[in-house]
Amino acid sequence: MHFSEIFIVSGTESVLIYKSFRLDTDIKTKDVFLQTLKEPNILPHFKLKETYFFNIKRGGLYFVATSGHEISPIMVIEILCRLYSILKDYCGTVTEDSVQANNLLILEILNEFADSGYVQIASTEKLQPYIQSRPVMVKQTREVTSDITSRVFGIETKVSPGSSSIRSVVMSPVTDMDSVKNDLYIDIIEKLTAVINANGTASTLEVSGEMIVKNFVNGTPQIKIGLNEDLDILEGKSKGYGDHVQLDKCNFHPCVKLEEFESSKVIVMVPPVGEFSAMLYSTCGEIALHVPFRVLAFIDDAENSRDKILTLRLKNELPSNYNAVKVIIRLKVPTCVNRMSQQLNEPDQTAELTENQEIVWTIKKFPGRAEYVANFRLINSTSSEIKKYDIGPIRMDFEISGYTSSGLQIKGLKVQEMGKKINLNKWIRLITVSDSYVIKLWP
């Protein structure tokens, strides 16, 4: 399998990097893709004339590959994801500024990454002996990004030094020994997909989880990670009732050794440099997962008016020591509603009616066990009646730091080399984010 071109496009629709591997496309691919960006929703894979386009978006940049013949989209998307990870390892952060500052380095990486469109070397460790250019470090600006890993490593907390998690993992340890500390980042990230019925039950409840390790430790350390002692990987077996952690499927990185996993739930690894997924897992169902939010909806007629009063009671089911942040509730309303007034019970909230006929209710911080109430007056400017079944469903976005819906946690962490402990900074973080969280308002 081979591709024809790879290029990187900025959010301002300019081509930052371009590399042609084969001359088998008959259109100006860069211009075509830039024109496609003007459309509201761009597909990760599409065909125009006889050219196939593949793209991913990371950190506000588009990574694009083209081919003059049909190839597997999944394989090309995986190639682009690996290229992004390599650039992140080299440059520390992948933004428009860092790509421009490291233009020659990235072209050198592309020359070794693929030959005539065939992937040759797709790991940071194997590339290092062939790359002569040194990365130029660019300070990262705090921007909202759709990349989950970037959101975790960029999350604003009082315990994490922002500059350490975005430095290059290939900087020379000799020249940087005095200024660079040994740092190890381990993050468990869960993406929650749910469809909650109006009666509060879940018709769909799924989690896809990932343990991401970012290794800045000099040498070849051995890392031991202890997980929940009650962890049970079912692999097709039925779930049982109880508070223990139950995962349907689980896959580990090739560097992970599982000799101690069955007896003590400890995984052992000698990690590669940079960032990698040590563990991928999934689980589903209310037996294994907890529903974090539920909503009660009420609708009444406004006096002497065709308007409707919509009341939403949003309950946070998390324990009281957890907070949800960046909570956004989106709610479709019929086209006959052209204005809205609102009454919110807490000051740290906003609500607006957008041009897309959508109420957007934003909550900056939502404590566990709290309940927020919003009253919306839907102003009807037509003779049509506002029907409650034309309202909704609700779609929610949120982040929960320090919490996993499955209950998976890191109970212990030990790092040593040649049997000796290593002095290093260890950062362990848990986060649950919404992937697709839908709540039906009416039975």
N, C-alpha and C positions, 0 to 999 in steps of 0.2 A: 504494500500500500504506500503510495506516495502522493504528496500534495505539490502545488505549483508555487505558491507565494505565501509569505507571512508578513503582515504589517500591523502596526499599532496606531490607533486613532484616538486623539484626545477628545474630551467632552466638548471642546469648541470646534469640532469637526475639521481638525487638521491632522495630516499624517505625520507622525513623529519618527517612525522607523519603517523602512520598507526593505524586504529582501526577496528577490526572485530566485527560485531554484530550478524552474523549468519554463520553457517558452511555449506552453500548450494552451494558453487562454487567448481568445480572440477579441476580447473587449478590454476597455480601460477599467480594470477592476477597482482601483482606488476611487475613481470618480463615481462609479456605480454604487459603491458602498456608502460614500458620503451622501449621495442622493437618497439612498435608502434610509439613512439616519433621520431624515426629515419626516418620515412616517411616524405615526404615534406609537406603534408597537412593532419592534423589529424581531423577527424570528431568529433563533440560534442557528438555523440551517435553512437555506433557501436556494433556489436555482433560477438563474436568469440567462436566457438563451442557452448556451452550452457550457456555462460556467457555474460551478457549485461554490457557495459561500458558507463558511462556518465561523461563528464568533462567540466569544464570551465577554462579559463585562466585569472588570475588577478595578476597584478604586477609581471609578470614573473614566477608565480607559477601556477601549475595545481592542481585544486581541483577535485578529482576523486571519483565517487561512482560506485559500482558494484551491480549486482543482478543476482541471479540464475534463475529468471523467468522474463517474459516480463512485464514491467510496463511503465507508461506514461513518456516519456522523458521530457516533459515540466514540469511535477511536480518535477522530480529529479533535473533538472537544477535550478528550483526555490529554492529547498532545499539547493543546493550548494551555490547559490547566498546569501541566508539568512545566511548560515554558515560563508561565507566570511565577510558579514556586521557585524556579531557578533564579529568575531575575530578582525576586524578593530576597533570596538568600544573598545574592551578590550586592544588591543596592540598598538593602535594609528596608526600604519602602518603595513601592512602585506607584509613582505619581507622575504627572506631566513634567514637573520640574526635575525629578530624579531621572526620568528617561532622557530628557534633553541634556542633562549634565553628563550622562553616561552613554551617549550615543555610540561612540567607538567601541566601548566595552560590550554593549548589547549586540552590535553587528559581529563582533568577534565570537560571542557566544552562539549566535545563529549559524555562523560558519562551521562551528564544531558540532552544534546540536543536530544538524541535518546535512545530508549530502545528496544533491539531485532530488530533493524532496523526500528522501528516506531518512527516518530518524536514526541517528548514530549513537549519541550519548544523551541520556535524559535524566541525569542525576548530577547534583552539585559536586559530590565527591569525585566522580569520574571526570568531570570537566576541568577541575582545578589545575591539573598538570599542563593543560593545553592553553590556558588563558593567561596572557601576559599583562593585560591592562589592569590597573587598580581601580576599584570603585571610588567615585566621588560621592561623599555622603551629603545628603540634602536634608535639612530639618523638615520634619513632617508637620503639616498644618492639620488641625483637628477639623475634619469634615465628616459629615454623615455619609456612610458608604453602605452599599448593599452586601458587601463581602463580610460574612459573619466573623471570620477569623480576625479581620482588621478591626471590627467593632469590639471584639473581646480584648485584643492587645491594646486598643486605643481607648478603652473604657476609663473614665475618669474616677480613680479611687485614690485614697490616701496612702495605699501600701505599695503601689507599683510605680517604679521609675519609668516614665514614658520613653526616654532616650535609649534605654538598654534593649527594649524589645524590638526596636526598629533598626538596630545596627547591622552591618554586614557580618555574615558568619565566615567570610573568607579573607578578612583583613589579617595581615601577618601577625601571629601571636608574639613574635620577637619584638617588633617595633611597638606593639601596643600593650605589652605586658604590664607596664606600670599604670596605664590608664584604664585597661579593660578588666572587669571583674568576671569571675565565673558565674554565669546566670543560667538557670534552668526554669523554663516555663512549661507548665502542664495545665491544659484547659480541657474540661469536659463541656461540650456544647451540645445541647439537645434542641432539635427543631420539632415543634409540636403541631400536629395536624388534627383538627377536631371539627365535628359537626354536632352541635348541641341542640337538642329538640326544645320546644317551648316548655315542656314539663320538666326540663332539667337533666334528662337522661342523654347519654351520648350515643348517637348512631354510628359515629366514627371517632376513634380516639387512637392516634398513632404517634410514635416518637421515633425519629431517626437520630442517633447519637454518634458522637465522634470524640475520641480522646486525641488532642493535638499536643504534640511535644515540640518545643522549640529549644534546641540545644546550643548553648553558648559556652559549654564547658571545654576547657583545654584538655588535650589528651584523649584517651579512650575509656571514659568512665563506664562502670557497670551500674545500672539503675534498677532498683527494686521498688515496685509500686504495689502496695497492698490495697485491695478493693474490699468491698463489703464481705464479711465472712458468710453472710446468708445469701450471697449471690447465687442464682440458679439460672443456667443457660439451658433452655428447654429443647431447642432443636426439634420442633415438631410435637413435643409432649404437651399435654393439657396443663393449664395454669391451676394452681391451688390457691385457696384463700389464706390470707395472712399478710403480715407487714414486710415480708422478705422481698428482695429485689428479684424480679423475674424478667429475663430477656429472651425474646424469641430466637434471635440469631445474633452471632457475634463473630467477627473476623479480626485477625491480628496482623500487624506488619511483619514481614519476614524476619526482622531482627529480634522479634519478641520470642522468648523461650517460655514454655508452659509447663516445665517439669514440676514446679511448685503450685501450679494453679489449681489442680483438682483438690489437693489436700488443704491448702491454706489461702487460696484466692490471691496469690502473689504472682505478678508477671515480672520477668527479668529481661533486660535488654542492654545491649551495647549500641546506643543510638548513633545514627549518622549525624553529621553536622547539619544544622539548619532545621527547617520545619518539616514535619511529616505526621501522618495519621497513624498513631500506634494501635488504635482500636476503632472499629466501626461496629455499630450494633443497632438493633431495632426491637421494638416491642409494641403491643397494642392492647386495648381493652381496659375497662374500668377496674378490673381486678389488679392489673399491674401499674396503672397510671392514675394520677389525681387530676381532676378537672379544676383549673385555677380560677375560672370566672363563670358566673352565671348571671342571667338577666331576667327580670320580670318586666313586662311591658303592659301598659294600660292606655286606652285611648277613649276620650270623651268628646262630646260636642261642646263647642264654645257657645255661650249664650248669645242668642239673636244674631247668629252668624253661620256661614258654611265652613268656618274654620274648625280645626280639630286640635285638641290638647293631647299631646303624646307625652306620657310619663315613663321614664326608664329608670329602673332600680338595678344598679350594677353592684354585684356582691363579689368581693375578693375572698376566695376560699383558701388562700394560702395561710400558713401559720403566721402569727402576729410579728415574728422576728424577721420576716421577709417583706421586701417592697418591690412592686412592679414599677418600672419607669418607662418613659416614652410610650405611654398607653394612648392609642388612637382608635376610636370607635367610628366606623363608617357605616352610614345608614341611608339607603336609597329611599327617595320619596317620589310620588307621582309628579308629572309635569304640570299639573294644575296648581302646585304649590310654588309660588314665585318669591315669597318672603317668609321670614321666620323670626320669632322672638324667643328668647330662652331665659330660664331661671335655673342657675346652678347652685348647689348647696355648699360648695367650697370655693375659695378665692383662686386657688392655683389651677384653674381650669379655663378652657376657652371652647367656643362652639361657633360654627359658621355654616351657612348653606352655600355650597359651591355651584359653579356653572353647570356641573354635571348632574345636578339634581341629587346631591348627596350631602347629608348632614355629617360634618366632621367634628367630633367631640374629642378634645385632647386633654389628657391628664398627665402632668409632669411626674408626679409621684403618687402611687396608690398603695397605702399600707395594707398588710395582710389583715384579714378579718374586718376590714372597713367596708362600708356600704355608701355609695354615692348615688344621689338622685338628681336627675335632670328633667325639667319640664320644658317642652318645646311647643310653642303655638304655631301650627302650620297654617299659614295665611293663604286662603283659597281665592284666587283672582278670577275664577271662571264660574260658570253655572254648573259645572260638573261636581259630583260628590267625591270627597276623598274617602276611598275605601281602605280599610285597615290592611287587607291582604295585598295592597299595592305598596305597602310600607315594609321595608326590610328585604332580606335578613340583615343582621349585623355582621360586619367583618372587623376583627380586632387585630391590631399589631401591638406587641409588647415585648419587653425584656425583663427577665427576673434574674438578678445577680445572686450568686451563692446558693442556687437552688437547682435541682434536677427533678423533673416530673417522674422519672422512673425510680428515683431514690438512690441511684448509683453515686458513690462517693469514693474519694481517695482517703483511706484510713491511715496509711503509712507511706513514707518515702525515704529510701536510703540510697545514697550515692557514694561509691567508693571505686578506687583504682588500685589494682594489685593488692587487694585486701585492706587498703588503708582508706580512711575517710577523707573526703575532699571538702575543703572550706569553700562554700559557694552560697549564693543567694538563690533560694527556691521560692517560686511563685506558683501557687495552686489556685485555680479559679474555676468556678462552676457557673454556667449560665444556661437559661432556657429562653428561647425566642419563639415567636409565633411563625409558623410557616404558612399555614392556612387555618384560621380559627374563625368558624362561622357559627352564629347563634340564630336559630329560628325564633321569631317573635310570636307566631300564632300557630295553634294546633291544626 
